[in-house]
Amino acid sequence: MNPKTKRFTVVDNAKSGLPKFGSGGDRHQQLAELGVTGKAFSILEVISMNSEPTAMTEIIRRTGMTKPTAHRIVNLLVDMGFLDRDGFEAGFIEGSSLVGLAHRTLAASAPRSLRHSILQGISEEVGETCNYGVLNGSEVIYLDRVEGKWPLGLRFDAGSRVPAHCTAIGKLLLSRLPESDRYTLVNTMPKPAYTHNTITETLLLFDALEEIQRDGIGTDDQEFMHGVVCVSVPVIDADGRCFGGIAISAPEARMTLNEALGFVPKMKTYAERLATTYQRRPGG
């Protein structure tokens, strides 16, 4: 192996010893460990799961809190409008602030759900994994991902970060930066080798980005992971705003880079659909 080649490890939180939230009593205990905020969430969860008003005794029993603590936090939530007292004094119900928050959350999540469906459509049509990511400094953050029929065996959940200089989405979005910003970032960003194909020399990376800028297509020919190829196109709306990039990834043994490039027209169609989910709000 090239001594400059960097091994890449994907961490699975389920196996890494990081805390996970359970259900029932375990969950309430874990929330309680977060202090007042966690206890407040614990109470809100108990009340939101009941169709009838929830009595204080039930809140105390379900959350495991002491009576003074439960009373103190419930009163605080009532003052903030997240809880309300039932008109018949039978217990507590959701307050206007909590209901409003729930409605706003559903409204905000609807476009994200639609975007996920669009990615799923690409994945099903191509038969491979599809990613949607944005540039953040020298890294790409995956906003969403849909595994293909034959998963790559690696976990890149939403929020995962990958290097920009050797990934299809990363190089694509780097190529779209204003020239001065691109020059500064590429000159200062770390460019470690992940495989023998990784471009680590600054001038060579500039050349690659210029070609991507002309074609509007990002590629990763086993530059990030051995045996994996990737092709990316930008998500751009009618006003020319770029929201990120979508990419398909596949083992080179199953799909060559040239074969992946053949799906670019379909990917662009899906990218246009995805861009329409970012509608300008009135006054925005």
Secondary structure as UniProt FT lines:
FT   TURN            3..4
FT   HELIX           13..15
FT   TURN            16..17
FT   HELIX           24..32
FT   TURN            33..34
FT   HELIX           36..48
FT   HELIX           56..63
FT   HELIX           67..80
FT   STRAND          83..85
FT   TURN            87..88
FT   STRAND          92..94
FT   HELIX           96..126
FT   STRAND          129..136
FT   TURN            137..138
FT   STRAND          139..146
FT   TURN            158..159
FT   STRAND          161..163
FT   TURN            165..166
FT   HELIX           168..175
FT   HELIX           179..188
FT   TURN            196..197
FT   HELIX           202..215
FT   STRAND          218..221
FT   TURN            226..227
FT   STRAND          228..236
FT   TURN            238..239
FT   STRAND          242..251
FT   TURN            252..254
FT   HELIX           257..261
FT   TURN            262..263
FT   HELIX           264..275
FT   TURN            276..277
FT   TURN            282..283
//
